[in-house]
């Protein structure tokens, strides 16, 4: 009977996939990345009340109504992403059982830790304002049955795995109502009865409740690379190059205007120009966008033209996104991505590449936070 209970719950799971018709938006086909969130974001508290049916020895001998008992639960949880979350729940009340031509109640309390899987977001594109979400539940709990001298019941304790589904209906950014069904396996002596050849008792809980989300709610997706930012930085680099050319031309004119004087012949060497280039990254990203490879290509041409030159890669992360530890590791990954292409694709020797990982300790562009997701190249 317990196996039939679990199979029934699994059988209704695919129905959630057809709960809503989604229109395909061509803009969603573009690559998106999830905005980074902190520990205190996307938490919720949930209260539920409903009924319970207990599968145990002789349960078929009692009427269906006699085996229904009240059940309530209070939970706190968090979604780590649009697809995956977790919940800690405390619940219980009474479990109705049958023996000797009559029913009796086992009072109990259970604590559960549940993994939550938003099946709607797993199989469909994420929409924060979607009205309906189907959430799968897999968890493990600890159930304590209380001693009752009047009913001649001793205390019991049991580890209880569970599986379930929750239908969540959004009312606003903060509030939603839910309907949940979950099945739980218990030790055979949970109800103070044991039957030969039967290893478990079981309960089916059907609960209705409300969910309140607090703190920063929901998730946002952003483009991994800001085209306006990329163009702005490239324009800034080109302007700096034009300024260098103008200064060089001005100096050459002034030098030509000076009356020539005799200078003893001496050996001179051409001074190579300084390297100035950069690669821009998306939020939380270390992979190099194809439209940024032109800056890498120009850097390679510079190194080939001046074989004695070395390049320093200084990588940064913007201070307003992520923790200091995360940003330090992110700037390291950005440096490694750039260095890998220089070495493997263009054959630049490793001893010509110097790496500095700054994390968010330094911000090269303090007036524009978005510009600080960058690796800057300079020559030595």
N, C-alpha and C positions, 0 to 999 in steps of 0.2 A: 504493500500500500504506500509505503514511503517513497519507493521508486516511482510509483505512478504520480505522486505529488510533484516530485522534481521534474519528471518528464512533461507534465502539464504546464509547469511554469516556463520551461524551455520552449515548448511548442508555441506559446503565444508571443514570444519575443519578436519574431519577424513582423508582427502586425504593426509595430511602431514605425517601420520603414515607410508605410503607406499612409501615415497619419496626416501628411500635408503634401500638397503639390508645390514644387519649387520651380520658379522660372529661372532659366539660365541667363546669367548676365555676362556678356563677353568681356567686360572689364575685369571680372573675377578670374579670368583665365590667365591674367598677368601674374607674375610671381609676386607673392606677398610674404611679409615676415611678421611675426607676432611681436607686438610691443612688449617690452620687458616689464614685469610687475614684481612688487616686493612681497615680503612674507605676510604682511597684514592686509593684503588685497584679496578680494573675492571670498571672504568668509561668510557663512550663513548660520542661522539658528532655525531649528525646525521643531514644531510641536505637532503630534499626531494622536488620534484616538480612533478606536474601531473595535472590531471583534476578532475572535480567535476560534478555530476549530482544532481539536486535539485528536490525532490519530494514535490510538493506543489499544491495549488489550480490551476486547469486548466492545469497541466503540460502535460496531454495527448493531449491537443489541439495543442501543439507545436511539431515540429519535434525533433527527438532525438539530432541532431547536434546543434539545436538552444538552447538546454538546457545544453550543455556542456560549462563549464567555467574553467579558470585556477585556480590552487590551489598550495600553497607552504607551507613548514613547516620546522622549525629548532628546534631540540630537544637535550637535555642533559640528560643522565641517567646513571644508575649503575646496575650491576648484583650482588646481594648479595650471590648468589649460582649458580651452573650450571642451576638450574631450575627457579629461581624467580629473577625478577629485577623490576625497576621502571624508569619512564621517565617523564620529564617535557617538554612540547612542546608548541611552539608559532607558529601559522599558520593563514591561511586565504587568501583572495584576493577578488574574486567576486563570486556571486551566480546568475545564470541566471533564471529568472522567467517569466511567461507569463500572460498577461492581455490586454484586449481590442485589440485582434488581433495582438499583438506585444509582444516582449520580452524586459525586462529591467533588469539591473544589480543592485544587492545590494552589496555594498562594506562592508566587515566585517573583524574582527580580532578575533581569538579565542585563549584561553589559556587552556591547558589540563594537567591533571595529570593522567598518565596511569600506571597500573600494568601490567607487562610483564611476560608471562609464556612460557618458552622454552619447548614446547610440545615434541620435539624430545628427549631432555634430561630427561623429565618426564617418557616417555614410553620406552626409550632405554638406554643402558649403556652409561655413559658419555665418549665422545671422544673430546679432545681439537681441533684436526685437522680435525674434520668432516666438509665436504664442505657445506652441506645444513642443515639449522635449521629452523623449523617452529615455530613461536612465536605467541601466542595468546595475545590479547590486551583487557583489560577492563579498562575503564577510565571515568572520569567526567571532564567537561570543562565549561568555561564561554565564551559566544559569544556576541560580541558587533557589531550590525549593524549600520553603520554610516548614519547620516542625509544627504540627497541629495535634495537640493531645486529644482534643475532642473527636477528631476523625481518626485518631491512632496513626498519624503520619509522622515519619521521621524526616529529618532534613536530608536533602540530596544536593549534589553538585555535579555539574556536567559541562563539558566542552561542547559547543554547539556551532557547527558550520551552517551557513545560510546562503540562499540564493533568492533573488527577487527582481521585481521590476517596479519602477515608479513613473507615473505619468505626471508631468509638471506643466501647469497652465499659468502662463505669465500674466499678471495683472498690471504691473508697473516695473520700473527699474529696481524697486526694492522688494516688492511683494509678489508672491505666487501661491497658488493652491495646488495640492498634490493628492494623488490617489496611489497607494502603494500596496502591493501584494508580495509577501515573502514567506518562504518555507524554511523551517528550521529542523534539524535533526538533533535528538536528545538521547541520552542513555536510556536503556529499557526500564530502569527503576525510577525514572523521573516521577512517575505517578504512584510510587510505592507498590507497583505490581511488576512481576517478571514472568515472562512466558517463554517456555522452552522453544528454541528455534527462532526467536525474535530478538534482534540485536538492538533495535532502536524504537523510541517513541518519536513522534513528530508533531509539529504545529504548523498550521497555515494561518497567517495573520493578514487581514485586510484592513488598512488604515486610511483615513482621510486627515489632511492637516494643512497647515500654512507654513510657508518659508519666508523668512526675512533676511535679506542680504544687506550687509553693512560694510562700511569702508568704501574703498574704490570698487565699483561693481562692473562686471562685464570685461570683455577683452576687445582690444582694437588692433587692426592690422594696418601696416604701413608699407609703403614702397621700400624695398631694400636699399635703393639709391635715389637720392634727390637730384633730378636732372638740373633744376635751377641752381642748386648748390655746386654741382660739378661744373656747369658753365660759368658760374661766378668765379670759382677758383681758377679755372683755366684762363679766363679773361684777365684776372689779376696777375697771373704769371706772365701772360703775353704783354701786359702793360709794363711790368718790371723789365722785361727784355727790351721793349722799345725805349724805356728810359735809359737803360745801359747803352744802347746804340747811340742815342742822342748825346749822352755825356761823352762817349768815345769820339763822336764826330766833332763835338765842340772842342775837345782837347787837341785833336789833330789840327784844327784850324788855328788855334792859338799857337801851337808849336810851329806851324808854317809861317806865322806872322813875325816870329822872333828872328832877328838878324843872325844869319848863320855865323858861327864861330868855329875855329879849327878845334877839332877834338882828335886826340890820338887814337888811332885804330885799335879796336878791341873786339873780342869775340862776344857776340850777343846771342841770347836764346829767346825764342818766342814764348811769351807767357800765355798759358792756356786760360781760357775764361772759366768762371765759376759755373758749376752745375746748379740749376734751379728747376725742380720738378716735384710733382706730388701725385699720389693716388688717393681717391676718396672712396670711403666704404659706407655701406648701409648700416642702420642701427643694429648692433649686436653681431655684425657680419665680419668675416675675415677673408671671404672669397673675393676675387677681383672681378669686377664687372667688365665685360668685353669692351665697353666704350672707354675704359680707363687704360687699356693696354697700349694706346698710342703714347702715353707718358712714359711707360716702361720702355717702349721701342726707342724713343728719343734719348732716354738715359743710356741704353745700350749703344747707340750710335756715338754718343759722347765718349763712352769708355773705349770704344774701338778706335776712335780718332785720337785719343790721348792714352796710349798704353800704360803710362806711368800713373794715371789717375786712379783713385780709389773712391768708392761711393759709401756714404754713411746714410743708413736708413733709420730715421727717427720716427717711431710710431706712437700714436696717441689714441685715447678714447675720450668721448665727451663726458664731463663730470656729472651731468644731470641725469644720466642713464646708467643704471647698474651700480653695484658696490665697488669700492676701491680695489678689492681683491679680484673681482670679476674683470674690471677694466684693465688691471695690470696684465692678467692672463690674455685678455683680448688683444691688447697692443702687441704682445709677444707673438700671437698667432698671425696678426697682420704683417709683422716683420718677416715671419717665416714664409708666408705666402709669397711676398714680393721676392725674397731671396731665392726661393725655390724656382720661380720662373726665370730669374736672371741666370741661375746656374744651369738648370736642366734644359730650358728652351733656347737660351742664347749663348750658353757656354762661357759665362763670365766666371773666372776663377774665384774660389771661395775666399782666398786671402785678399781679394780686392773689395770685399764686402764687409762693412762694419755695421753692427745692429745696436740700436739704443731703444729700449722699451720703456716708455715714459708713463704708461697707464693714464690716469687722470691727475697725476701730481703736477703736471704742467699743462697749460692750455695755450697753444700757439695763437689761437684766435679768441681772446677773452670777450670780445664784443659780439661774437656770433657762435653760440654753442654748437650748432650743426656742423660748422667747419672743422671741429676738433676730432672728427672721425677720419683721420688722415695719416698717411705715411709720407714724410717729406724727405726728398733726396738732396744731399749736398755733397760736394766733392772735396777730396783731400789731396 
